Amino acid sequence: MKKYIQNENGITLLEVVISLLIITIIFISFFGMFVQSKKANNNAGSFACNLSSSNRNGNRL
């Protein structure tokens, strides 16, 4: 019977694929947060513009 020498110095393809999958999931969740933040920022900006224009016209909200 032959003895196989085990070389455990490197990483396997499966470990690389799993780590890339985890990094991708984390990136997608952060990207979703950035999109929500941009939408909220745009809504706040339009509210500020409306508030500013109503103050210039002497109107109260």
N, C-alpha and C positions, 0 to 999 in steps of 0.2 A: 504494500500500500504506500502511495506517495504522500509525503508530507507537504502541505501547501504553506507557503510563507505568507503571512498576513501583513499587508502593508497598510497601516492605519494613519499614515502621515497626511493624506489629502482628504478632500471632501468629495462626496458622491454627487452625481447629477441630480438625484432625488433631493438631497439637502439644498442644492442651489435652487431648484425649482420651487421648493416649499418656501425658502426664504424670500424669493422674488414674489411669490404669491402674497405673503404676509406684508411685504413692503408695498405692493400694489394696493392692497385693501386699505392700509393706513393712508396712502396718498389719496385714494379716492374719497375717503372720509374727510380728510382735510380740504380737498378741493370742493366738496359739497358745502363745507362751512364757509369757505371764501365766497362762493356763489351767493349763499344766503346773506352774508355780510354786505356784499355789494348791492343786493336788492334792498336791504334795509337802509343802507346809506342813501341810495337813490330816492327812496320814499321819504326819508328825513329831509333830503335836499329840496324836494318838491313842496313839502310842508313848510319849510323855511321860506321858500320863494312866495308861496301863497300868503304866509303871515306877513312878510315884508310888503307885498303889494297892497294888502288890506290896510296896513298901517299908513302907507303913503296916501291912500285915498280917504283916510279918516274913519274907516269902518272898524267896528269892533267885532271880534269873533264870538 
